[in-house]
């Protein structure tokens, strides 16, 4: 079989040699749809671009940086395990492009901003994806000031629009709390991430809004925060069970926290589903094996991670941020009736 060339790609697609050449080197003068059509045809024909030469001509790295937080304190914990699935989704989204992923591990100690500065100033990547957006996030402000392409897994409080993919955390917390209130619960606890995270504040708002609409009292002692680990869930459950007027239901921010809560319940002989209800968010489909399996609000990680990669490619193409923003609503997977045990639900 003859080696694929720009001329053979032009014959196959019907575009001019110049258009094909520009499309294969990612020139913005070629419409994105046309560029994708030509690049797909080139792949089908087995065309291989000289990437080193292309990098020199375009002054691009053809790499996308993905920042992954790592914590020494949580080395034996579940924290961040879902990021393997996120990386897989991003990789699948970009595999037909010329871009490759480069993972940067960010340890505890606030080095993310310095890592971003190195990526931008040293040309280590053409765009960056990161998660865990925070209040007044310096990473976002820096990248916007530099005009550097990025996509976040999470919304932000930035006044300037930027690409993101996110779970609708406020609605998820509202739905979970409303469901429990509708079942008769009045003392509902929330085990939440640290308050400086944007999605933690969104979850708190959804929780409080539901309480207000149902006329239930807000008790700040029923909100406990910490890293999204099993250890946090275990400690939070123990603290909640020590309250003089303990909750009849507990909403955990993710499956790791939920696992910790169930572990604490087993150790203290508290009957989950009878003495107290525990439900979860961010279902990785693992909680179906927990004992008892909790009701969860499912976030399709395959969809969110794929969108992160797609939005990154669109951002690198100069697409307006208004076209690269997506909030995904969680769906309930009901595994327990989650009705209050006799005498546990408090009336207002």
C-alpha positions as CSV (number, residue, x, y, z in Angstrom):
1,X,0.0,0.0,0.0
2,X,1.4,3.4,-1.0
3,X,2.3,5.8,1.7
4,X,-0.3,8.4,2.4
5,X,0.6,11.9,1.4
6,X,-1.0,15.4,1.5
7,X,-2.0,14.9,-2.2
8,X,-3.7,11.6,-1.6
9,X,-5.6,13.1,1.3
10,X,-6.6,16.0,-0.9
11,X,-7.9,13.6,-3.6
12,X,-9.9,11.6,-1.0
13,X,-11.5,14.6,0.7
14,X,-11.9,16.9,-2.3
15,X,-10.1,19.8,-0.6
16,X,-7.1,21.6,-2.0
17,X,-3.5,20.6,-1.1
18,X,-3.2,24.0,0.7
19,X,-6.3,23.4,2.7
20,X,-5.2,19.9,3.6
21,X,-1.7,21.1,4.6
22,X,-3.1,23.9,6.8
23,X,-5.6,21.5,8.4
24,X,-3.0,18.9,9.2
25,X,-0.8,21.5,11.0
26,X,-3.8,22.8,12.9
27,X,-4.0,26.2,11.3
28,X,-6.9,28.3,12.8
29,X,-7.6,29.6,9.3
30,X,-9.3,26.3,8.5
31,X,-12.8,25.7,10.1
32,X,-12.8,23.2,12.9
33,X,-15.3,20.9,11.2
34,X,-13.1,20.9,8.0
35,X,-10.0,20.4,10.0
36,X,-11.5,17.4,11.8
37,X,-12.8,15.9,8.5
38,X,-9.3,16.1,7.0
39,X,-7.5,14.8,10.1
40,X,-9.9,11.9,10.3
41,X,-9.3,11.1,6.6
42,X,-5.6,11.3,7.2
43,X,-5.8,8.9,10.0
44,X,-7.9,6.4,8.0
45,X,-5.3,6.6,5.2
46,X,-2.5,6.0,7.7
47,X,-0.9,9.4,7.3
48,X,1.8,10.1,9.8
49,X,2.8,13.7,10.4
50,X,6.4,14.6,11.4
51,X,5.4,15.9,14.8
52,X,8.9,17.2,15.7
53,X,8.9,19.3,12.5
54,X,5.3,20.5,13.2
55,X,6.3,21.6,16.7
56,X,9.1,23.7,15.2
57,X,6.9,25.3,12.6
58,X,4.0,26.1,14.9
59,X,5.9,26.8,18.2
60,X,3.5,24.4,20.0
61,X,4.2,21.5,22.3
62,X,1.1,19.5,21.3
63,X,0.7,18.5,24.9
64,X,-2.2,19.0,27.3
65,X,-1.2,19.2,31.0
66,X,-3.5,17.6,33.6
67,X,-2.9,18.5,37.2
68,X,-3.5,15.7,39.7
69,X,-3.5,16.5,43.4
70,X,-1.7,14.0,45.7
71,X,-1.6,13.9,49.4
72,X,1.0,12.2,51.6
73,X,-1.5,12.2,54.5
74,X,-4.0,10.3,52.4
75,X,-1.6,7.7,50.9
76,X,-3.6,4.8,52.2
77,X,-7.0,6.5,51.5
78,X,-9.4,6.5,48.7
79,X,-9.0,10.2,48.0
80,X,-8.5,10.9,44.3
81,X,-9.1,7.3,43.1
82,X,-11.7,8.5,40.7
83,X,-9.1,10.5,38.8
84,X,-7.9,7.4,37.1
85,X,-11.3,7.3,35.4
86,X,-11.2,11.0,34.6
87,X,-7.7,10.6,33.0
88,X,-9.0,7.7,30.9
89,X,-12.0,9.8,29.7
90,X,-9.8,12.8,28.8
91,X,-7.4,10.5,27.0
92,X,-10.2,8.9,24.9
93,X,-11.4,12.4,23.9
94,X,-8.0,13.6,22.6
95,X,-6.6,10.3,21.2
96,X,-7.6,11.2,17.6
97,X,-6.0,14.6,17.8
98,X,-2.3,15.3,17.8
99,X,-2.3,16.2,21.4
100,X,-0.8,14.0,24.2
101,X,-1.5,14.2,27.9
102,X,1.2,15.0,30.4
103,X,0.2,14.5,34.1
104,X,1.7,16.8,36.7
105,X,1.4,15.6,40.3
106,X,0.7,18.4,42.8
107,X,1.6,17.5,46.4
108,X,0.3,19.1,49.5
109,X,1.7,22.6,50.2
110,X,0.1,24.8,47.6
111,X,2.6,24.2,44.7
112,X,-0.1,24.2,42.0
113,X,0.3,27.8,41.0
114,X,4.1,27.4,40.7
115,X,3.6,24.4,38.6
116,X,1.2,26.3,36.3
117,X,3.8,29.1,36.0
118,X,6.4,26.6,34.9
119,X,4.0,25.1,32.3
120,X,3.1,28.5,30.8
121,X,6.6,30.1,31.0
122,X,8.5,27.0,29.8
123,X,6.1,26.0,27.1
124,X,5.5,22.6,28.6
125,X,2.0,22.4,27.3
126,X,-0.5,24.3,25.2
127,X,-3.4,24.0,27.6
128,X,-4.2,22.7,31.1
129,X,-7.0,20.8,32.9
130,X,-7.4,20.8,36.6
131,X,-10.0,20.3,39.3
132,X,-10.8,21.4,42.8
133,X,-11.7,25.0,42.1
134,X,-11.5,27.2,45.1
135,X,-12.8,30.6,46.3
136,X,-10.8,33.4,44.6
137,X,-8.8,30.7,42.8
138,X,-5.3,32.1,42.1
139,X,-4.7,29.5,39.4
140,X,-7.7,30.7,37.4
141,X,-6.7,34.3,37.8
142,X,-3.2,33.6,36.7
143,X,-4.2,31.7,33.6
144,X,-6.7,34.3,32.6
145,X,-4.1,37.1,33.0
146,X,-1.7,35.1,30.8
147,X,-4.4,34.2,28.2
148,X,-3.4,30.6,28.5
149,X,-6.0,28.0,27.5
150,X,-7.5,25.9,30.4
151,X,-10.6,23.9,31.4
152,X,-11.6,23.3,35.0
153,X,-13.4,20.3,36.5
154,X,-15.6,22.6,38.6
155,X,-17.2,26.0,38.3
156,X,-15.5,29.1,39.9
157,X,-16.4,32.5,41.3
158,X,-14.4,34.3,38.6
159,X,-16.1,37.3,37.0
160,X,-14.6,36.2,33.6
161,X,-16.1,33.3,31.8
162,X,-14.0,30.2,31.3
163,X,-14.5,26.6,30.1
164,X,-15.6,24.1,32.8
165,X,-17.4,20.8,33.3
166,X,-19.1,20.3,36.7
167,X,-21.6,18.3,38.6
168,X,-24.6,20.6,39.6
169,X,-23.6,20.3,43.2
170,X,-26.2,22.7,44.5
171,X,-29.0,20.8,42.9
172,X,-27.6,17.5,44.0
173,X,-27.5,18.6,47.6
174,X,-30.9,20.1,47.3
175,X,-32.4,17.0,45.7
176,X,-30.9,14.7,48.4
177,X,-32.0,16.9,51.3
178,X,-35.5,17.4,49.8
179,X,-35.9,13.7,49.3
180,X,-35.1,12.9,52.9
181,X,-37.3,15.8,54.2
182,X,-40.2,14.4,52.1
183,X,-39.7,11.0,53.7
184,X,-40.1,12.6,57.1
185,X,-36.6,13.3,58.3
186,X,-36.0,16.6,60.1
187,X,-32.5,16.1,61.5
188,X,-30.3,15.7,58.4
189,X,-26.5,15.9,58.6
190,X,-24.2,16.9,55.7
191,X,-20.6,15.5,55.6
192,X,-19.0,18.0,53.2
193,X,-15.6,18.9,51.7
194,X,-13.6,21.8,53.1
195,X,-15.4,25.2,52.8
196,X,-12.9,26.8,50.5
197,X,-13.9,24.5,47.7
198,X,-16.5,26.0,45.4
199,X,-18.5,22.9,45.2
200,X,-18.6,22.6,49.0
201,X,-20.2,26.0,49.2
202,X,-22.7,25.0,46.4
203,X,-23.6,21.8,48.3
204,X,-24.1,23.8,51.5
205,X,-26.4,26.2,49.7
206,X,-28.5,23.4,48.2
207,X,-28.8,21.8,51.6
208,X,-29.8,25.0,53.4
209,X,-32.3,25.9,50.6
210,X,-34.1,22.6,51.0
211,X,-34.3,23.0,54.7
212,X,-35.8,26.5,54.3
213,X,-38.4,25.4,51.8
214,X,-39.6,22.6,54.0
215,X,-39.6,24.8,57.1
216,X,-37.0,22.6,58.9
217,X,-34.6,24.2,61.3
218,X,-30.9,24.7,60.3
219,X,-28.5,23.4,62.8
220,X,-24.8,24.2,62.0
221,X,-23.6,21.3,64.2
222,X,-25.1,18.9,61.6
223,X,-22.5,20.1,58.9
224,X,-19.1,18.5,59.3
225,X,-16.3,19.1,56.8
226,X,-13.0,17.5,55.9
227,X,-11.0,15.9,53.0
228,X,-13.1,13.6,50.9
229,X,-11.7,10.4,52.5
230,X,-13.1,7.4,54.3
231,X,-11.4,8.6,57.4
232,X,-13.4,11.9,57.3
233,X,-16.6,9.9,57.0
234,X,-15.7,7.6,59.8
235,X,-14.9,10.5,62.2
236,X,-17.9,12.5,61.2
237,X,-20.3,9.6,61.8
238,X,-18.8,9.1,65.2
239,X,-19.2,12.8,66.1
240,X,-22.8,12.9,64.8
241,X,-23.8,9.9,66.9
242,X,-22.5,11.7,70.0
243,X,-24.8,14.6,69.6
244,X,-27.6,14.7,72.2
245,X,-30.2,15.1,69.4
246,X,-28.5,13.0,66.7
247,X,-29.5,13.0,63.0
248,X,-31.8,10.4,61.5
249,X,-30.1,10.8,58.1
250,X,-26.6,11.6,56.8
251,X,-25.7,12.9,53.3
252,X,-22.0,12.2,52.4
253,X,-20.3,14.1,49.6
254,X,-18.8,11.0,48.0
255,X,-18.5,7.2,48.2
256,X,-15.2,7.3,50.2
257,X,-16.9,9.3,53.0
258,X,-19.9,7.0,52.8
259,X,-17.7,3.9,53.2
260,X,-16.1,5.5,56.3
261,X,-19.5,6.3,57.8
262,X,-20.7,2.7,57.2
263,X,-17.5,1.4,58.8
264,X,-18.1,3.6,61.9
265,X,-21.7,2.4,62.1
266,X,-20.6,-1.3,62.1
267,X,-18.1,-0.7,64.8
268,X,-20.6,1.1,67.1
269,X,-23.4,-1.2,66.3
270,X,-25.6,1.6,64.8
271,X,-28.0,0.0,62.3
272,X,-27.8,1.8,59.0
273,X,-31.3,1.8,57.5
274,X,-32.9,1.4,60.8
275,X,-31.3,3.7,63.3
276,X,-30.0,6.1,60.8
277,X,-30.0,6.5,57.0
278,X,-26.8,7.2,55.0
279,X,-26.8,8.3,51.4
280,X,-24.0,9.2,49.0
281,X,-23.0,11.3,46.1
282,X,-20.6,10.9,43.2
283,X,-21.4,7.2,42.7
284,X,-18.6,5.2,41.1
285,X,-20.9,2.2,41.0
286,X,-18.8,0.7,43.8
287,X,-21.3,1.6,46.5
288,X,-23.6,-1.1,45.3
289,X,-21.3,-3.5,47.1
290,X,-21.3,-1.7,50.4
291,X,-23.2,-3.2,53.3
292,X,-25.9,-2.0,53.2
293,X,-25.7,-0.6,49.7
294,X,-26.7,3.1,50.1
295,X,-28.9,5.2,47.8
296,X,-26.6,7.4,45.8
297,X,-26.7,10.4,43.4
298,X,-24.9,9.2,40.4
299,X,-22.5,11.4,38.4
300,X,-21.5,9.8,35.0
301,X,-17.7,10.2,35.2
302,X,-17.3,8.9,31.7
303,X,-19.3,11.8,30.4
304,X,-17.7,14.5,32.5
305,X,-14.2,13.3,31.7
306,X,-14.9,13.0,28.0
307,X,-16.2,16.6,28.0
308,X,-13.1,17.9,29.7
309,X,-11.0,16.6,26.9
310,X,-13.4,17.8,24.2
311,X,-13.7,21.2,25.7
312,X,-9.9,21.5,26.0
313,X,-9.6,20.8,22.3
314,X,-12.3,23.3,21.5
315,X,-10.6,25.9,23.7
316,X,-7.3,25.3,21.9
317,X,-9.2,26.0,18.7
318,X,-10.4,29.4,20.1
319,X,-14.0,28.4,20.7
320,X,-15.8,30.9,23.0
321,X,-16.1,29.9,26.6
322,X,-19.9,30.1,26.5
323,X,-19.8,27.0,24.2
324,X,-17.6,25.0,26.6
325,X,-19.4,25.1,29.9
326,X,-21.5,22.2,31.1
327,X,-23.3,21.4,34.4
328,X,-24.4,17.8,34.8
329,X,-27.3,16.9,37.0
330,X,-26.8,13.8,39.2
331,X,-29.4,11.1,39.0
332,X,-30.7,9.1,42.0
333,X,-29.9,5.4,42.3
334,X,-32.3,4.2,45.0
335,X,-31.0,1.2,46.8
336,X,-32.6,1.8,50.2
337,X,-36.1,3.0,51.1
338,X,-34.4,5.6,53.3
339,X,-37.5,6.0,55.5
340,X,-36.9,7.2,59.0
341,X,-36.8,4.5,61.8
342,X,-39.6,4.7,64.3
343,X,-39.1,7.6,66.7
344,X,-36.0,8.9,64.9
345,X,-37.4,11.6,62.7
346,X,-38.0,14.9,64.4
347,X,-41.0,17.1,63.6
348,X,-40.9,20.8,63.4
